[in-house]
Amino acid sequence: MKLLCISLGCDKNLVDTEMMLGLLNRDGYTFTDDEYEADVIVINTCCFIGDAKEESVNTILEMAQRKIDGNCKVLIVTGCLAQRYKQEIIDEIPEVDGILGTSTYDEISNVLKKALGGGESVSCFHELDLLPQTETDRILTTGGHYAFLKIAEGCDKHCTYCIIPSLRGNYRSVPMENLIKEAEKLADKGVKELILVAQETTLYGVDLYGKKSLPELLKKLCRISGIQWIRIQYCYPEEITDELIAVMKEESKICRYLDMPIQHASDKILKRMGRRTSKEQLKDIINRLRSEIPDIALRTTLISGFPGETEEDHEELMEFVNEMEFERLGVFAYSAEEDTPAAEFPDQVPQEVKEDRRDAIMELQQEISIDLSQSMVGRTLEVMIEGKVADENAYVARTYMDGPGVDGMIFVQTGEELMSGDFAKIRVTGAMEYDLIGELEDEFTE
């Protein structure tokens, strides 16, 4: 039978999708990208913010139509939307034949088997704090040269705007030996870059080993032959330790890159968000990172228009962004999520104001990014080739400063034949707002 799997939302969700694909591949399903020829459609959903929820619902409804105008016999819904709105999906979308929660993706084979047998919709939900386990190799959807390594599930922070703890459960680390084994398998498949993800990577190991064990995990991952880059995402600033910084400095495989969401810079707003840092503490952490690792690229995300945010709070955030000059930055307009404390806060900010403030921050960041990009001209950087530009003697690539799908690119002009996953030394010759232009170093002549 032909199966289409649609993965929505974050890279952590994508890992779950790849795990399910591995199980379904073991069961003999063949995969297709054509929704009209698929006998089975599996949708791994997201509902972190309103836009993600809308995308998930619309995708389910659209794929439900394939039961009428396509070959679809079974429609399965998994992931965060399924976890949050199980009963609503069962009651309101009868085309859905099976539904799984966030802690039961390893049951996809059993649910699909039952759904193919006909009858009522099949549902499978376990305790949220279970950690799904599968010995089957996952099917990579990232091209094979990089892969996400999910080192933990859930979150204990309970920020006032966030629904994740009720969708994904408490924080629980994946045992280190399991991660090393998985990373070795990925390396054997040709993966050259590991991207460590979790709701929070910096607390890895506290629940299992009684201490923050990310530095130890990183050292062991660096010993794996074939892995050339290791990238760390989702670091909470207050949990960054001197030991972690030291390991990043010592280990050449670890990219000088840190994804560190701070959300805001106004102490008043940070407190209302349930964050655990002040503006001054954030400055101290950022300055310490840049002092210890001078070439580090810092990525962060912010929320505009949080309940109670005044024009003064917004201006304070703008000043902070201008002063800190983050190498990479994204902004979300606040989305009020039901069952979160922030959704009930007074002084909700009008949608238009939230979006205007978001746009103002991004305009400022664009100016910062242009200056930072222009400062790279003349430098030689190691890059990972991502693919060829159609009909041109050029390739797209990433530097150590760029995570896939969220950051910029460098366009490499060359007549040489390169492959995705190749590493090359590139001399930067030009800069755009978020992207760079370069040439192969050995082709460059003074």
Salt bridges, closest charged atoms under 4 A:
ASP11 OD1 - LYS12 NZ 3.82
ASP16 OD1 - LYS150 NZ 2.66
ASP16 OD2 - ARG168 NH1 2.94
GLU18 OE1 - ARG138 NH2 2.63
ASP27 OD1 - ARG26 NE 3.20
GLU35 OE2 - ARG66 NH1 2.57
GLU37 OE1 - LYS2 NZ 3.64
ASP39 OD1 - LYS73 NZ 2.74
ASP69 OD1 - ARG66 NE 2.81
ASP97 OD2 - LYS67 NZ 2.49
GLU135 OE1 - LYS181 NZ 3.37
ASP137 OD1 - LYS185 NZ 2.98
GLU153 OE2 - LYS150 NZ 2.91
GLU153 OE2 - ARG168 NH1 3.23
GLU182 OE2 - ARG138 NH1 2.57
GLU193 OE2 - ARG231 NE 2.72
GLU193 OE1 - ARG398 NH2 2.51
GLU200 OE2 - LYS157 NZ 3.95
GLU216 OE2 - LYS220 NZ 3.57
GLU238 OE2 - LYS157 NZ 3.24
GLU239 OE2 - LYS157 NZ 2.73
GLU239 OE1 - LYS212 NZ 2.67
ASP242 OD1 - ARG288 NH1 2.73
GLU251 OE1 - ARG223 NH2 2.92
GLU280 OE2 - LYS283 NZ 3.93
GLU292 OE1 - LYS249 NZ 2.82
GLU309 OE2 - HIS264 NE2 2.65
GLU309 OE1 - ARG357 NH1 2.86
GLU311 OE1 - ARG357 NH2 3.49
ASP313 OD2 - LYS268 NZ 2.73
GLU316 OE2 - LYS279 NZ 2.90
GLU323 OE1 - LYS283 NZ 3.23
GLU327 OE1 - ARG290 NH2 3.10
GLU337 OE1 - LYS53 NZ 3.75
GLU337 OE1 - ARG84 NH1 3.20
GLU338 OE2 - LYS53 NZ 3.74
ASP359 OD1 - ARG358 NE 3.13
GLU386 OE1 - HIS145 NE2 2.95
GLU386 OE2 - ARG398 NE 2.59
ASP402 OD1 - ARG328 NH2 2.76
ASP407 OD1 - ARG299 NE 2.73
GLU446 OE2 - ARG427 NH1 3.37
